[in-house]
Amino acid sequence: MKNLFKTSILMLLCMALLLSAMPAHAASYGEFAVVSGSATLNLRQGPSTEYDRIYTAKRGDWVMILGESGNWYQVMVMDNGRVGYMSKNYLTAQNTSAGTSAMTGVVTNPKATQYLNLRQYPSLSAPVLGIYYNGAAFNVLSSVDNWYQVSIYGQTGYFMKNYVTVSGGNTAKTAVISAPNSGKSNLRSAPSMTDSTILSQHANGTHVQVLLEGNRFWRVSINGTVGYMDKSLLKYTASSSTGNTSSGTAAAPTQKPDTQGYAYVNNPLATQVLNLREKASATSKVIAQYKNGVRFHVITPGEVWTKVYGSATGNVGYMMTKYLNMTGTDSTVKTIQNGNTYVNFRSAPNTQGSTVYTRLYSGTQVTVLTPGDQWTQVRYNGQTGYVMTQFLK
């Protein structure tokens, strides 16, 4: 099976070389792309949702682009050699040439009071992942027509080009090679351990520019050479793993966040562990697990989820409140404050695809269920919904 996979890789690489000799519109063939913008992505027999599903890839999986048909790429999944079609909307190729500095940018709305929607894919009808005001910084991953694909606060999505200012330079995400042994780490020609050539080798402490992240491999640039490196050998530097340029990689904050009181892990059984999650969701990435008695600082309490900070590790994340003993924390009851006007109480955490249940005027009290950076889930008059976090005091 392994030999068959290697043979198929070699054949498809030959196809890619032949395609590279075709006119300019075929220049992207043979490029590697990563699944993004969706937790899973179907590989289909043909370039349409009418075709049968062959395989389901995960976010971060690498594929090789073999061709295209309309809004679909013909691809080969690097993990298993399967060939089929995937929607272009959920693949990031980022054709970054060697020596080119990654782009960064900031949100620049025409009016300071306006905000910019981060969308799931490059369309005004796409779901809104978050909203950002002027000055919010991000990394540019790729360019698609009138849109930039960006990484901001651990999320990947799309901003309209008209409302941002971008530039190149040395402020792009930077990682350092930190292998578990003292040997040198390989920079490879493809996101694969077995079906790639070694472009160069580098010692621990070497700085690399991160161009694109995948599940097992990252595309990086080292001294102008672009290739792929096992992500387990890389760690983000402090300047690129904190603040607005966060890539979603867990890293200790440079300073202790504002906290109030403490939360102690209190599992039903002493043998159980409690998950610290990246986001307030039972399906979110688990940062670490803790046994009974471990103490955390509380950032924001909620009846369902509580945002906490671990001073020993620097970890920030969310824990289910029912498995915590809280002490010295503020009440989960908060007050709406928006001058002399109101805030919309919505059915979902976005402004485009949600229903406005009612208007909550300044002074109205609500109960926090799940805190969030942009939106907070609250209960009002027995109904559960969402309000923008900045208007809760």
Secondary structure, DSSP 4 states (H G I P E B T S, - for coil): -HHHHHHHHHHHHHHHHHHTTS-GGGTTTT-EEEE-SSSEEEEESSSSTTSPEEEEEETT-EEEEEEEETTEEEEEETTT--EEEEEGGGEE---PPTTPPPPEEEE--SSTT-EEEEESSSSTTSPEEEEEETT-EEEEEEEETTEEEEEETTEEEEEEGGGEEEE-STTS-EEEE--SSSSPEEEESSS-SSSS-EEEEE-TT-EEEEEEE-SSEEEEEETTEEEEEEGGGEEE-HHHHSGGG--S-----SSPPP--SEEEE--SSTT--EEEESSSSTTSPEEEEE-TT-EEEEEE--SSEEEEE-TTT--EEEEEGGGEEEESPPPSEEEB--TTSEEEEESSSSSSS--EEEEEETT-EEEEEE--SSEEEEEETTEEEEEEGGGB-
